[in-house]
Amino acid sequence: AFVVDGSEKDGRVNQGTLTTHIPAETMDFFLCRAPAAKQDSEDVQVGCCSAPATKVERYDVLAEQPLLAQEEEEEDEFPQEEPEPEIDALEWMSTAIFDNKTMQQRLPGAVYTRFKEAMVTGAPTNEEDQKVIADVIFKWAREQGAVNFAHWFFPMRGGGGAYGAMSGAIKMDTMIDLCWSSAEATKPFRAILPHERLFAGETDGSSFPNGGLRATHTAAAFTTWDRSSPCFVLDGTLRIPCAFVTHLGACIDDKTPLLRSNDALNKQGLRLLKNIKISTDAKAIHSFLGWEQEFFVIRADLYRKRPDLVNCGRTLIGKLPRRHQQGELNYFAPPPDQVQTLLNRAQAAMLRLGVPMAVLHNEVACAQHEMSPIYCHSSFSCDNNVLFMEVLEREAEKLGLHVLFHEKPFAGINGSGKHNNWSLGTDTGVNWFYPGKTDSARNLFVTAIACLAHGLCQHNEVVRCAVAHAGNDHRLGAQEAPPAIISLYPGTGFEAHVDAIIAGGPLLGYKAEKGAADPKAAAAMPAVCGVEDRNRTAPFPFCGNRFEFRAVGSSQNCSFPIAVCNTIMASGMAALSDLIEGGMCHRDAVAKLFKDNRHVIFTGNGYSAEWPVEAKKRGLSNLNTTPLAVATFNSGKAKKLFADMGIFSAEECDARAEVMFENYATTLSVEVETLIDMIETGILPACAKDMAKYKAMPALAGDRSATYTSIKTETDKLKGLFDKKPHDLKAEATYLCDTIKPQMVAIRALVDKAEGLLEAGLYPYPTYEELIYSHHS
């Protein structure tokens, strides 16, 4: 977009000069409209005018200031780094979000109070209040430069890892409506946000993954505003976070189960607090989430030259460079300049959107990085994570970079996860997972972990399903992430306290005392330690005031894993309340829960070879592939859990299992077809060219002929096996996992060997070395 000062003549805009300033106080520039101060002037034209301009003044949206004018901009495969935006990101925090503070300032007091009360009671917002709220949000959004609005929802697209799978869904509508009071046949229209379209919308549900809950002849689906997650403005569009349900109210998204699980947690949590006579003044229980997003960054031009990355999100072939992560040089090292610019811009954009981004750093693997925010309410936090992935990739594109969110984009190099730091709290500020300083706080802490142990033990398979998808199968249990065995790590000190309670001891007695790590140097003070040590091998370790679900995959929407955490926790709360309401005292009820579920607590090394053996003895499942895990999701036991807690109906369980099988089968099928294409159109021709060079001196060829021929033989075998795949979804997923994947691994070993034999320059795709290092200069 650009701004030209000029005048009208003969219906055209004469060549003019650029304005020297675009007011930062207005976002009208986003809309290709004149700045507010000049909207009424006929001398200002904005957007694509018909007359040529001598210069175009480019505008940096994030910095809200012009960049240097350029006569011409040459296209470069890898653009030179643009100047960093001159912006203090902290000055622009939360200016593009209609958060609670903004709502309270702008809404009439009574309307605000009723809206907040409805968040607790679940009551619908009455129509008169809807009109007031819609009008206020409309005026605020216009101030931010919004022209459109969109219901933003989250279909069950799964975590395949290919770009786009993690994105939310939006359909942009202009903030206009007809003037219905007009008597004209062709009615005029006006700028407005109709209240009924703010709170709800309708779309086609059959074109999204739905597990048979929708069909072309029964396609209606509806979006409805998640009132616990604020609206915001991005790129001139007011986004409204929404749940997504069918005409009959069945959920076909990731957000709705999370909202239902929050309700279950609230119901059972308040019930339990009343039974144990702790924090009885609480009116609501909330779940909180702080996510840690890991990702890889590579050059966009190299990404486009790798069909496997474009289609699958991961490399299907590729030989490790001589130096990768074995020197432990990358972790917390200063990011490359290009990446630092990317992280800074993403951080600034997210702060402006009201997301408290707090951490950015290099991760263990080369070209791997992490960003994470301070925790907040789980529904809002899950939305923020999806938004972050979208914003990060947008900013990367501007710098000639591309972000990989797949769990394992490079074989032999650490993959990416998304640790979910999860906790519970009351509206009065009590954290269930903090040992506290009073007896009641310590009793609640012990009680909460008993409920969690029950949930993780009794519904172990459901928790595993929460992180089951094709991308994560490459990561779980690979000595870089927790194993597929779900266990609880409360710390060795608390484990001893559990045994004492089971033996008849009191709930009090756990010494939650923080230690000090003393460097024994005059210049450095001792650092305060956590109550318990870290265990990075555990899928569910205690972290001082929260539990960290470490098994979540980097490409996943956090909503489903957190919905499952809330659900199994609510189930544990219900089980404990049942015991107390049945006449058992608080202490004995907690002791029974610990005794019945003691075998889920494990404080050892989850990476050890001994742990799977020990887990089997304890009766814990080791569902180490997605098909094995998903097969348990709609079991009778799982359906009862979800029905009891009000999360899924039996039909919804079956539908979600079908979607998970379908996602897995589709992901693997795309990988197979991509691998075959890459070999037949790239690898085999390169092998033939290389082999021809040894025609005069075959003795120098070594085992090239055997290796290259084997690639062809094994690829033909893969094609034959793939043609035989069954058509039943569950059987197909299992076949692809157990038969096709091993064949792909065998082919990869041969291709990677061939890469080391080919003459330099013949390998047809960017190498690992190019991919992970080329953007470092």
N, C-alpha and C positions, 0 to 999 in steps of 0.2 A: 504494500500500500504506500501511497505517496501523496503529498499535498502540493498543489500548485496554485500560486496567486495569478490571476489573469482576468480577462474580461471577455464577455460574449461579443461575438461579431459574426454575422451571417450564420448564426446557429452553431458556431464552433468555438472552442476555447482557444484563444491565442496562446502562443508560447509564452510562458511566464517564468518567474523565478521562484525558487523554493522558499517556503516560510522558514524562518530561522529558529522557530521555537514551537514546539507542540506542548501545550500545558499538561503538566504531569497530573494535575488534579482531576482530569477527566479521562475516562477510558473510551471516549467516543472514537478514538483512532482505531480501536479494534473493529469497529463497525463499518469502516470506510465512510465515515461521516465527517463533516467539518468539526473542528473543536468548538466547544460550547460557545465561546465568545464570538464565533464567526458564523454560526449556523444560519443567521438571518441575512447574511450578506450574499449578494449575487456574484461577488468577486472571488468566491472560493469554490473550487471544485476539488472533490476528493475521490480517489479511486483511479480507475483506468480511464483517463481522458483521451479524446481522439487526437489531440495535437501532441506532437513530440515535445519532450522537454530536454533541455541540454544536459541536465543532470538529474539523477534520482537520489533523493536523500533517504537512505534506508533507516529503518527504525527498529531498535532492539526492544522487543515486547517486554522482556523480563526487566531490563534496566529502565524502561520508560524514558529513553532518551535516544536522539538520533545517533547513528553511526556515521563515520566519515563517508562523504559522498564519493562515488566511484564513476568514472566515465564508462568503463566496461568491466564486466566481471567474467573472467575466463573460467570455464568449467574445468575442474580439477578432480581427478579420480579420488584423491585424498586431500580435501581442502586444507589450506593453511589455517592454523589456529586463529580464531577471531579474538579480538581483545576481550578480556574479561569485562563483564558488565560493571560499570561504576555504580554500585548500589550497596547500601547497607541493608542487608536482608532483614535485620532485626527491626528496622524502622517500618517495614511493610507487613509485619506479622498480622495474620488474621484479618486482612483488609478485604479479602475476596470470599469470605464465608459468613453466612447468616447464622452465627453461633448464638449461644444463650445470652451473652452480653448484649449483642446487637438486638436480639429479639426483645429482651427486657427493656431496652432503651426506646424501641420504636412501637411496640404494641401497647395498646391501652392496658392498664394494670389488671383489670378484671379478666380481659381476654388472655393475657399472659398467664395469670394464675390458673385459669381453667385449662389452658393448654398443658401446663406442667402437671396438674392434677390428673389429667387424662393419661399422661405417661405412666402414672402409678396404677391407676384403676383399670386402664384399658378402654375407658369409655370413648365413644366416637366424638370428634369435634363437631359441635352443632353447626348448622348451615350459616347462621349469622356470623359466628366466629370465623368460619372458613372464609367468608367474604372479606372480613377485616384483615385476616392474615394474608390472604392472597394479594390484597391491595398494597399492604405494607411491603411484602416481599417483592412485588412488581416494581414499586418505586425504588427500593434499595437496589434491585438487580439492574435497573436502568442507570442508576448512578455508577454502577460498575461496568457499564457498557454493554449489557446484555440485550440482544435482539431476539434470541430464541430461548426456549426452555426445553428440557428433555427429561423424561423419566429414565433414570439410570438403574439398571437391574442386572442380575448376575445369573445367567443360565448355567445349567449343569454341564459345562464344557469340559470339565476334568482338568488333569494336570499333565497333558501329553508332552509339554515342553516346547512345541513349535510356537513361533511368535503368533500372538492373537488368541491363544487358548486361555490366557489369563485375563483377557480384557472383559470389561463390563459391556453391556449392550445399551445403546441409546438411539432414539429416533428424535431428531430435532424438529420442533414446531415453532413457528414464528409467534411472538407474543402479540397476536392480533385476534380480533373477533369481529363479526358483523354487528352493526348497530341494529339490533332486533326491533327497536321501537320505530324505525323508519318504515314508511308506507311504500317506499320504492320497491319495484320488483327486483332490481339489482341494488341491493342494500350497500351503503357505504361501510367501511370497516374502520376500526380504531385500534390503537395500541392498548392492550390490556392483558392481564393474566387471569383467565376465567377460574374462579375458585374451584369448580368441579374438576377442572383439568390439572390443577395443582395437586389435589389429593388423590386422584385416581385416573387411570387411563386404560385403554383397551388395545390389544394387538393380537397378532397371530401366534398361537402357542405351538402349532404343529410343526413349525419350521425350526424349533429349538429342540435340543435333546429332552425327551419327556418320558421315555420308557413305556410308551403305549397309552399314556394318560390323555394324549391329544391325537387327533387324526385330521385329515384334510376336511372331512365332513363334520367334524366336531372340533373346531380349531380355536375357539375363543379363549383368550387368556387376558388377565388383568394385572396392571401394576398399581400398587397402592403405597403411598409415601410412608417410609419408615420414619416416624416422628422422632425417634431417638438419634437419628443421624442428620446433621444440618445440611441444608442446601448450600451450594457454592456456585461461583461463576468462573468458568474456564473458557477461554477463546470465544467470548461473546455469547456463551450459552449458560443459562441457569440450569444446573443439574440438580435433580431431586432424587435422592437415594430411595429405592423402592423394593418392596417384596413383589414376587411374581407368582401368581396362582392361576389355576384353570377356572373355567366357567363354574365348576363345582367346588372350587376352593382347595383343590389338591395342589401341593407345592411342586413347582418344576424349576426351582432355583436353589442357590446356596444360602441366600439370606433368610428365607422364611424359616427353615429349621433352626437357625441361630436365634431368631426372635422367639420362636416357640420354646426353645431350650432356656432362654433367659426367663421366660414366664414360669417354667417348671422349677428353675433354680430359686426364683423369688418365692414361689408357693411353698416349696419344701423347706427352704431356708428359714422363712418366718415361722413355719410350723415347728421346726427343730429348736429355734431360739426360745420359743414359748415353752417347749417341753423341758429344756435344760435351764430355763430361767436366767438367761444371759442376754443382754442387749434387747430387752423386751420392748424398748421404746422405738426400735427400728421399724420403718414402714416399707422398706424396700431392700432387696438384695441385688447387687449388680455384679456382673462379671467384667473383668478388665483384661486387656491384652496389650502387650508390647512386643512387636515383631522385630526380628533381625533378618533383613533381606540380603542374601548373598547373590552375586551375579558375576558374570564375566563380561568384559568389554573388549571388542575387537574392531578392526577397521571395517567399515561398511562395504567398501569395494571388494575386500577379500571375502566377506560374508556372502556377497552375491555370486561369487565364483565357486562356492561350495554348495552343490545341490542338496547335500545331506543337511547342512545347517539351515538352508532355506525351507526345506520340506519337513524336516524332522526336529530341528532345534539342537541336534547333536551330530557329531562326526561319526560316521559309520565305519570309516577307515582312517588311518593316520598313524605314523610312527612317531614315537616320543623323540624330542630333540635330546641331544646329549646332556644338556642342562635344563632341568625343569624345576621341580620344587625340592629336590633332594638336598640342596645346599641350605634350605630354610632361610632364603634371602628375601622373600617377599612379604612375609607376615609383618604388618605394621610398618613396612618401609614407606617412604614418601611416594605417593602415587605419581605416575608420569604426568607431565604438564597437561596433556590433552585430557586425561582422565580427571585430574584435579579440577580443571575448568568445568567438566561435565558434572562432577559431584557438587561443586559450588552452585552451579546454575539450578540443578535439581533441588538442592537444599533451599535455595532462595524461593523457587517456585512453590515448593511445598509449605514453607513457612507462611507465605502469602495466603495459601489456601487453608490455613488454620491447622496444619499438621506439625506437631512439635518435633521436627527432625533434630536429633541430638548427637548422632554419632556417624562418622564416615571414616573408613580406613581401608587399607589393603588387607586382603585375606591371605590364606596360606598359599594357594596356587598362583602361578604366574597369570597375570591378567584378571585375577579374581579380586572382588572388592565387596564391601558391605556398607549398608546404611541402615539406620534404625531410629525410631522416634521414642519419646517418652510414652509410657503406657497411657491409655484412656479407655473409655467405655468400649466393650468388645465390638458392638455393632459398628460404631463410628470408626474404630481402629481397623476392622476388617475392610471397610470401604476405603480407608486411607491407603491401605496396602495395595489394593487394585489400582487406585489413582496414582500411587507412586510409580508403579511399574509402567503405567502409560506415560506419565510425565518424563520419567528417566529416558525412555526410548525416544520420545519426541526431542528432548534436548540432545541426545546422542546423535540423532540424524543431522542436526544443525552443525555438528562438528565433524561429520564424516565418519562417525562411529556407529556401532551396533551393539545392543545389549543382549546377552544370552541368559535366559532365566531357566534353561533346562537344568535338571538335577545333575546330569553327567555329560556335559558337552564334549569333554576330551577324556578318552580312556587313559588310565594310568596316572591321571592327575586328579587331585581332590575335587569332588563335586560340590554342589551348592545346596544348602538347606535354607529353611526359614524357621528358626527357633521361635516358638510361640510362648512368651512369658505370660502366664495366665494366673490370675488371682481373683478372689471374691471379696466384696466389701459391703457393708451396710450403708444406708444413706446417712447414718450418723458418724461414719468415718472409721468403723471397726474393720480391720483386715483379718479375715479368717485364717490366713496363712502366716501371720506374724506372731511369734511367741509372746510378745507383749511384756509389760512390766507389772501387771496386776494378776491376781489369782484367776479372775474371771477370763482375762485375755489368754492366759496359759491353758486354762481348761478348754476354751473354745478352740485353740490351736490344736490340741491333742484330739479333740472331738472331730475337727475338720479332717485331719489326716486319717482317722479311722474311717470316715465316710468315703474318702478318696480311695483308700486301700480296698474297701468293699467294691466300689465301682470298677476299679481297674482289674480286680481279680474276677469278679463275677461276670464282667462284660469285656473280658480281655480281647476277644475276637473283634468286637465292634470298634474298639479303639484302634486296632490294627487296620481295620477297613478305612478309618478316617484318613490314613496316609497311604492308601494302596492305589497306585497307578503306575503306568509303564515307566515313566521317568524315574520314579523313586526306587524301583526295583534295582536300578543300577547302583544305587547309593547305600541303601540300608544294609548293614552288616558288612560293609566293605572297609572296615578299619578306619573309617573317616566319619561315620555316622553310627547311631545306635543300631543294634541288631533288630530284626523283625520280631523279636520276643519282647512283649510289653511287660515291664516290671516297674516297681516304684523304688526310688532312692530317696529316703527321708534323711539320710545321714547316718553315720555309724553310731553317733551318740544317741540319736533318737531311736535307732533300731534297738539298742540296749534298753531304752526306756519302755518300748513296746513289750519286750520280753518281761520286764518287771511288772507291767500292768497285767499281762496275761497270768503271771504268777500270783496275782492278788494285791499288787501294790497300788498306791493312789494315782490318780491322773496327774497330780502335781508331782514335781520332782525332777523334771527335765531341766537341766541347767543350760539355758540358752545364753551362754556367756561368750562374748566376742573376745578373741585373743588379739595378740599383736605380733606382727612380723617385724622383728627388730633387725635392721641392717647392721647394727653394731658399729655405726660410724657417727662421729660428732655432727656432721653436716646434715644427716638425714634422720628424720624422726621415725619412730616405729609406725607402721601402717596398721590400721584396724582391720582385723580379719573377720570373715563371716563366721557364723555359728558353726557351720559344717563345711567341710572341704568340698571342692567341686568334683563332680564325676561326669566327665564328658562322654563316657561310654553308656550312660543310662538314658533311656528314652524319656524318663519322667523324673528328673532330679529336683531336689529342693534347693532353692537359691536365696534363702534368708527371709524373704517375705512373699514368695511366689513359687510356683512350680513351672519348670521349663519343659514344654513338649518339644523335644529336640528332633523328633522323627518327621516333622512336617517338611514336605518337599518345597523347593524354591519356586516352582511354577504354580503352586496351588493357591487357590483362594482360601484364606484362613478361616472363613466362615464355617465350613463343614467340620474341620478338626475341633474348633472351639465349641461348636454345637454339640459334638460328641462329648467333649470334656464336661460341659455343663450338664448334659443328660446323665452321664454316669455318676456325677457328683450329686445331682438331685436324687438319683436312685439310692445312693448311699445314705443321704439325709433321711429319705423316706424309710429305709430299713431300720435306721437307728430310732427314729420316732415311733415306728411300730413296736419296737422292743420296749421303749419307755412307756408308751401308752398302754402296753400290755401288762405293766406292773413292775418291770425291771428298773432298778435304779440307774442313774446316769453312768456311774463308774462301771457297773457290771455290764451294761449294754455296750459301752465302748470296748471293754475287755473282750466281750464275745465277738464283736466285729473284727478286732485285731486277731483273735485266735483263729477264727474261721478263714481269714484271708492273709494269714502270716506268710504264706509261701509266695506271695507276689512281691514281698519286700526283699530286695537284693542290693547289697552295698559293695559288691566286688567289681571285678573287671569284666564288663560286658563284651569286650573284644576277645576275651580268652577263648581258647578251644574247649575249655572245660565247661563254660557256662551253658551252651546248648544242651550238653549232656545232663547237667544239673537241673536245667529248666524242665527237661522232659521228665525227670524223676519227680519234680514238683507238680507236674500236671499242667504246666504252662504251654500254650500253643506256640509253635514256631512256623508261622504262615509266611514263608520266605518268598512267595511270589504273589502277585496281584490276583491271579485266578484262584489260588487257594484261599486267599483272604476274602474275596468278594463272595465266594460260595457260601460263606457263613452269615452274610449281611441280612438275608431274609429268612434266616432260620426261625423256628418257633420261639426260641428264647429271645432272639433279637427283636422280633415283632412284638413280643409281650413287653419288653423294656420300653420300646418306643411308644407303644399304645398307652402303657401305664403313665408315662411322663407327658403324653400329649404331643409328641414330636412327629411321628409318622403313623398313618394308618397302615394296615397290612398291604393294601394296594400300593401305597406310596413306597413302602419298603421294596416290594417286587419291582416297581418301576425304577427305583434308584439303582438296584442291583443290575438291572438290564442295561441301564445307561453306563454303568461302570464297566461291564463286560464289553459293551459296544465301543466305548472309548479305548479300551485296551486293544481290542482286535483291530480297530481302525488305525491306531498308532503303529502297531507292529506291521500291518499290511503296507502302510505307506513307507515304512522303513525298508521292507523287503524289496518293494518295487523300485525305490530310489537306489538301493544298493546295486541291484541288477543293472539299472540304467548306467550308473557311474562306472561299473566294471566294463560293460559292453561298449560304451561310447568313449570311455576315457582310458581306463587301465589297460585293457587288452590291446588297443592300438598302440599305446606307449610301449608295452612289452614287445610287440612285433617289431617296432622301430629299433628298439634296443637290441633285440636278438639279431637283427639283420647286420648290425655292426660287427658281429663276431663271425660272420660267414667266412672270412679269409683266415681267421685264427680261432677255430672252435675250442681249442684247448684253454683259451682265456675265459670262456663263457661260464665255467664253473657249473653250478646247479641252476643256472638261469632257465634253461629249457624245461627242466622238471618243475620248477616253481611256477613259471608262467603257464605251462600246460595244466598244472593242478588247479590254478585259478579258474581256468575255463571249465575243467571237469567238475569242480565243486560248485560252480555257479549254475551249471546245467542241472546238477543234483538239487540245488535249492529251488530252481524253477519247477522241477518235477514234484518236489515235496509241497511247494506252495499251491500247486494246482489241485492237490488232494485234500486241501483243508476242508473240514466239515462246515455246514451252513448254520447249525445251531450255535447261538452266540456263546454260550458257556463252553461247549465243546470246541468251538473255533478258538476261543481265547486260550484254552488249555493246550490245544495242539500247537498254536503259535508259540506259546511259552516253552513247552517241553520238547518240541521237535524242530521248529523253525529257528528259534534263537540260537541253539547250539550250532546249527549249520552256518548261521551268519557269523558266529564267533570263529568257526573254523576257516571260513573264507577270509575274514579280516586278518587272521594270522598270516595267511599266505600273501595277501595284498600288502600288508605292512612289511613283510620280508622283501617283497618285490620292490617296494619303495627304496629300500636300502641298496638294491642292486642296479636300479635304473640309472642311466647316465644323467648327470645333473642337468636339469632343464626339461627332461622328458616327462617327469611326473605331472599329470594334467591339472592338478588342483593345488591351491595354496597349502603349504605344509604346516604342520603344527608350529614349527619354529617361526614361520611368517605370521601365523595367526596370533600367537600369544606374545610376540615381542615387537612386531613392526610398528605399533603405535606408541612405543616407548621413547621414540626419538622426537 
